[in-house]
């Protein structure tokens, strides 16, 4: 099993993705000449869809990458906007997530791959206005049967003398 990673002026390295993502990315970083830099690297497929491997450091890379496929090396850049916050429902404020931009490290990637359009998968932000589900209710019948009121748990002597009474 192998993958091809293209970068620079049509340079290519062949890698084995049967390892942890962190090991694959550090190996690619060394082979591509970015070893002693702070550059964050990732891979995208031939259409430009970023695989976002840096979010899955300890998973096996072959879970996200196809065997015998060609990938383009991309640089991941984080940008923070100062002073930008959004309000939570409890009144506190939280900083916005960083703006992430990707730069293809393959010169003239559009010439090598005609359908190349560098993009990331859309990450959906949870809706802040949605009400949360009541956590003390169980969706299963076992949870419904397990929560009985005090009246249902008490037995009267007229219901039989062999039964135990449970009073909370």
Long-range contacts (C-beta under 8 A, 24 or more apart in sequence): 1-62, 1-67, 1-68, 2-67, 2-68, 3-65, 3-66, 3-67, 3-68, 3-69, 3-70, 3-71, 4-69, 4-70, 4-71, 5-32, 5-43, 5-70, 5-71, 5-72, 5-73, 6-70, 6-71, 6-72, 6-73, 6-106, 6-112, 7-32, 7-72, 7-73, 7-105, 7-106, 8-32, 8-105, 8-106, 8-107, 9-107, 10-106, 10-107, 10-112, 17-60, 17-61, 17-62, 17-65, 17-67, 18-60, 18-61, 18-62, 19-60, 19-61, 20-57, 20-58, 20-59, 20-60, 20-61, 21-53, 21-54, 21-56, 21-57, 21-58, 21-59, 21-60, 21-61, 21-64, 22-57, 22-58, 24-53, 24-61, 25-53, 25-54, 28-73, 32-73, 32-105, 39-75, 40-75, 40-76, 40-77, 40-78, 41-73, 41-74, 41-75, 41-76, 41-105, 42-73, 42-74, 42-75, 42-76, 42-102, 43-71, 43-72, 43-73, 43-74, 44-71, 44-72, 44-74, 44-102, 44-104, 44-118, 45-69, 45-71, 45-72, 46-70, 46-71, 46-72, 46-113, 46-115, 46-116, 47-113, 47-115, 47-116, 47-117, 48-72, 48-104, 48-109, 48-113, 48-115, 48-116, 48-117, 48-118, 48-119, 49-119, 49-120, 49-121, 50-74, 50-76, 50-102, 50-118, 50-119, 50-120, 50-121, 52-120, 52-121, 72-104, 72-105, 72-106, 72-109, 72-113, 72-116, 73-104, 73-105, 73-106, 74-102, 74-103, 74-104, 74-105, 74-118, 75-102, 75-103, 75-105, 76-100, 76-101, 76-102, 77-101, 77-102, 77-103, 88-128, 89-128
